[in-house]
Amino acid sequence: MNLFEFIPQFERVYAARPRVFRAPGRVNLIGEHTDYNDGFVMPAAVGFSTYAGIAPRTDRKLVLQSQEFPGCFEFDLDNLPQQRNQAWVDYVVGVATVLRRRGIRLEGANLLVNGDIPIGAGLSSSAALEVASTLALLSLTGIPMPLPEVATLCREAENTYVGAHVGIMDQYISCMGKAGHAMLLDCRSLEFRLVPIPPGLQLVVCNTMVKHDVATSGYNVRRAQCDEGVGYFAKWYPNIRALRDVSTEMLHEHSKDLSPVILKRCTHVILENQRTVEAARSLTDRDLARMKELMAESHASMRDLYEISCQEVDIMVDSAQDLPGFCGGRMTGGGFGGCTINLVRTGNASDFAAQIADRYQRATNIKPQIYICSAEDGAQALN
């Protein structure tokens, strides 16, 4: 998908020439379940994007269509629905609702979205849709908004309208990504540092095609367990606000005071934060041997301490270990299925993709999807 393909699509649907905005998906290299604990993450924007084209209308309607999903949706901008439609349009209506809540008067518009982010692959197509749509809607108002503010607005829309209690990572990297770089993001302060990905490496995402039913409930349980851990530590250290604030010394001192499950959850988050910061140093120093170790430690921690992996994901991770060009890999995302992320030397990436797909399919009888990506720039206007 590119601008020259998208504009004719828009013109066929709406008989008008659009302004077009793109926002990329993302993959998280390391730092899992640390975001809602005020910790560190290290995502990268990838070369799959959502495109939003927009043209003004003379009335107060917001008309939405997608090239990927059927249906044409019309909304009154002065009376946007308070309840979800349980469809992709919720992400667009959500950002429109938050923009109006912030006092921005939106103009009537025809909006078309399309993209090449694989749906359900854990590459955050929802955040890309939110970001691209926000930039499109803002373009008709003439009101500038800094990209970091766009990211926080999109998260607010997903939290309050869509009802998904996500952190800031997905929207932030979709807005602020930079080609050839990952981002070390402090999810508390929103300070970040761009981390160069050594040249000659590809990001290879391996979709297990499995998502177990416990994913949502398991995620919510993990959040509650982290909150329980914070409650314990706050009794001993009143300044503790999140697991981000708990040191390994504090953890060791009170390990016998925590239940075995809460101890495991806290241990993962506290050490994962440290791994993420060290991983940023390792990539900057091009120390791929240490990066490989850190990614392996991260996966083992998610498997054994946070207990969010599953047999299929473990098979995918194990299948990569001795393949030529492999420089590290782990599960990525919320867990209980989904994808792995692998650092692979560019010259080996195609063979790696074919071999890991074959190994996984022979072990599970499931045909995976493999995506060879690179780190790309964040959201932007295309015309």
TARALIN-V846125 format. One record per backbone hydrogen bond with DSSP energy under -0.5 kcal/mol. NH is the residue of the N-H (numbers start at 1). CO is the residue of the C=O. E is the energy in kcal/mol with one decimal. If there is no record, write none. Layout:
BEGIN
nh = (NH & NH)
co = (CO & CO)
e = (E & E)
END
This chain:
BEGIN
nh = (5 & 6 & 7 & 9 & 10 & 11 & 12 & 13 & 14 & 15 & 19 & 21 & 22 & 23 & 24 & 25 & 26 & 27 & 29 & 29 & 30 & 37 & 38 & 39 & 41 & 42 & 43 & 44 & 46 & 47 & 50 & 51 & 52 & 53 & 54 & 55 & 57 & 62 & 63 & 63 & 64 & 65 & 66 & 66 & 67 & 73 & 75 & 77 & 77 & 79 & 90 & 91 & 92 & 93 & 94 & 95 & 96 & 97 & 98 & 99 & 100 & 101 & 102 & 103 & 104 & 105 & 106 & 109 & 110 & 111 & 111 & 112 & 113 & 114 & 116 & 117 & 118 & 121 & 128 & 129 & 130 & 131 & 132 & 133 & 134 & 135 & 136 & 137 & 138 & 139 & 140 & 140 & 141 & 142 & 143 & 144 & 149 & 150 & 151 & 152 & 153 & 154 & 155 & 156 & 157 & 158 & 159 & 160 & 161 & 162 & 163 & 164 & 165 & 166 & 172 & 173 & 174 & 175 & 176 & 177 & 180 & 181 & 182 & 183 & 184 & 185 & 185 & 186 & 187 & 187 & 190 & 193 & 195 & 196 & 197 & 198 & 201 & 202 & 203 & 204 & 204 & 205 & 205 & 206 & 207 & 207 & 208 & 208 & 212 & 215 & 218 & 219 & 220 & 221 & 222 & 223 & 224 & 225 & 226 & 227 & 228 & 229 & 230 & 231 & 232 & 233 & 234 & 235 & 235 & 236 & 237 & 240 & 244 & 245 & 246 & 247 & 251 & 252 & 253 & 254 & 255 & 257 & 258 & 258 & 263 & 264 & 265 & 266 & 267 & 268 & 269 & 270 & 271 & 272 & 273 & 274 & 275 & 276 & 277 & 278 & 279 & 280 & 281 & 282 & 283 & 284 & 285 & 286 & 287 & 288 & 291 & 292 & 293 & 294 & 295 & 296 & 297 & 298 & 299 & 300 & 301 & 302 & 303 & 304 & 305 & 306 & 307 & 308 & 309 & 314 & 315 & 316 & 317 & 318 & 319 & 320 & 320 & 321 & 321 & 323 & 326 & 327 & 330 & 332 & 336 & 338 & 339 & 340 & 341 & 342 & 343 & 344 & 344 & 345 & 346 & 348 & 349 & 349 & 352 & 353 & 354 & 355 & 356 & 357 & 358 & 359 & 360 & 361 & 362 & 363 & 364 & 365 & 368 & 369 & 371 & 373 & 373 & 376 & 378 & 379 & 380 & 382 & 383)
co = (2 & 2 & 3 & 5 & 6 & 7 & 8 & 9 & 10 & 11 & 54 & 52 & 380 & 50 & 174 & 48 & 123 & 44 & 27 & 42 & 42 & 34 & 35 & 34 & 185 & 30 & 183 & 27 & 25 & 374 & 23 & 114 & 21 & 112 & 19 & 110 & 108 & 75 & 61 & 109 & 73 & 111 & 69 & 71 & 113 & 64 & 62 & 60 & 75 & 76 & 87 & 88 & 88 & 89 & 90 & 91 & 92 & 93 & 94 & 95 & 96 & 97 & 98 & 100 & 99 & 103 & 104 & 61 & 55 & 63 & 109 & 53 & 65 & 51 & 49 & 49 & 116 & 118 & 124 & 125 & 126 & 127 & 128 & 129 & 130 & 131 & 132 & 133 & 134 & 135 & 136 & 137 & 138 & 138 & 138 & 142 & 146 & 146 & 147 & 148 & 149 & 150 & 151 & 152 & 153 & 154 & 155 & 156 & 157 & 157 & 158 & 158 & 163 & 164 & 168 & 169 & 170 & 171 & 172 & 173 & 375 & 178 & 195 & 43 & 193 & 41 & 183 & 191 & 39 & 185 & 186 & 184 & 182 & 194 & 180 & 196 & 198 & 344 & 373 & 202 & 342 & 203 & 371 & 340 & 205 & 369 & 206 & 338 & 336 & 212 & 214 & 215 & 216 & 217 & 218 & 219 & 220 & 221 & 222 & 223 & 224 & 225 & 226 & 227 & 228 & 229 & 230 & 231 & 232 & 232 & 233 & 237 & 37 & 242 & 243 & 245 & 247 & 248 & 249 & 250 & 252 & 254 & 254 & 255 & 259 & 260 & 261 & 262 & 263 & 264 & 265 & 266 & 267 & 268 & 269 & 270 & 271 & 272 & 273 & 274 & 275 & 276 & 277 & 278 & 279 & 280 & 281 & 283 & 282 & 286 & 287 & 288 & 289 & 290 & 291 & 292 & 293 & 294 & 295 & 296 & 297 & 298 & 299 & 300 & 301 & 301 & 301 & 302 & 302 & 310 & 311 & 312 & 313 & 314 & 315 & 316 & 317 & 317 & 318 & 320 & 323 & 343 & 341 & 339 & 308 & 210 & 332 & 206 & 330 & 204 & 328 & 202 & 342 & 325 & 200 & 345 & 345 & 346 & 348 & 349 & 350 & 351 & 352 & 353 & 354 & 355 & 356 & 357 & 358 & 359 & 360 & 361 & 366 & 207 & 205 & 203 & 371 & 45 & 177 & 174 & 22 & 20 & 20)
e = (-0.9 & -2.3 & -2.4 & -1.0 & -2.3 & -2.6 & -2.0 & -1.6 & -3.0 & -1.7 & -2.2 & -2.2 & -2.5 & -2.2 & -0.6 & -2.8 & -2.1 & -2.1 & -0.6 & -2.1 & -0.6 & -1.0 & -1.4 & -2.6 & -1.7 & -1.7 & -0.7 & -2.5 & -1.9 & -0.7 & -2.8 & -4.0 & -2.9 & -3.0 & -2.3 & -1.9 & -1.9 & -2.6 & -0.5 & -2.7 & -2.9 & -2.0 & -0.6 & -0.6 & -2.3 & -2.5 & -1.9 & -2.8 & -0.7 & -2.1 & -2.0 & -1.4 & -0.6 & -3.1 & -2.3 & -1.5 & -2.3 & -2.5 & -2.1 & -2.5 & -2.2 & -2.2 & -1.5 & -2.0 & -2.2 & -0.6 & -0.7 & -2.1 & -2.8 & -2.9 & -0.5 & -2.3 & -2.0 & -2.1 & -2.3 & -0.5 & -0.5 & -1.3 & -1.5 & -2.1 & -2.2 & -2.6 & -2.6 & -2.1 & -2.3 & -2.3 & -2.0 & -2.8 & -2.6 & -1.5 & -0.7 & -0.8 & -1.4 & -1.1 & -0.8 & -0.7 & -0.7 & -2.0 & -2.3 & -1.8 & -2.3 & -2.4 & -2.2 & -2.2 & -2.1 & -2.2 & -2.7 & -3.1 & -2.2 & -1.9 & -1.0 & -2.5 & -0.6 & -2.0 & -2.3 & -2.5 & -1.7 & -1.7 & -2.8 & -1.7 & -2.0 & -1.9 & -3.0 & -2.5 & -3.0 & -2.5 & -0.9 & -2.8 & -2.9 & -0.8 & -2.5 & -1.9 & -2.9 & -0.5 & -2.7 & -0.6 & -0.8 & -3.3 & -2.4 & -0.7 & -2.8 & -0.6 & -2.8 & -2.3 & -0.6 & -3.2 & -0.6 & -2.5 & -3.0 & -2.0 & -3.6 & -2.1 & -2.2 & -2.4 & -2.2 & -2.1 & -2.2 & -2.5 & -2.3 & -2.3 & -2.2 & -2.1 & -2.5 & -2.2 & -1.8 & -2.3 & -2.6 & -0.9 & -0.9 & -1.0 & -3.0 & -2.3 & -1.2 & -2.1 & -1.6 & -0.5 & -2.2 & -2.5 & -2.3 & -1.7 & -0.9 & -1.4 & -0.6 & -0.7 & -2.7 & -1.9 & -2.3 & -2.6 & -2.4 & -2.2 & -2.0 & -2.6 & -2.3 & -2.7 & -2.0 & -1.3 & -2.6 & -2.4 & -1.9 & -2.2 & -2.7 & -1.7 & -1.4 & -2.5 & -2.5 & -2.0 & -2.4 & -1.1 & -3.0 & -1.4 & -1.9 & -2.3 & -1.7 & -2.5 & -2.3 & -2.1 & -2.6 & -2.4 & -2.2 & -2.4 & -2.2 & -2.2 & -2.3 & -3.0 & -2.2 & -2.4 & -0.5 & -2.5 & -0.6 & -2.5 & -2.3 & -2.1 & -2.5 & -2.8 & -2.3 & -0.7 & -1.0 & -0.6 & -1.0 & -1.6 & -1.8 & -3.4 & -1.7 & -2.4 & -4.3 & -2.8 & -0.7 & -1.8 & -2.7 & -1.7 & -3.0 & -2.3 & -0.6 & -2.3 & -2.6 & -1.8 & -0.8 & -1.0 & -3.1 & -2.6 & -2.0 & -2.8 & -2.8 & -1.7 & -1.9 & -2.6 & -2.5 & -2.4 & -2.3 & -1.8 & -2.1 & -2.6 & -0.7 & -1.4 & -2.9 & -3.7 & -0.7 & -2.2 & -2.2 & -2.0 & -2.1 & -3.1 & -0.7)
END
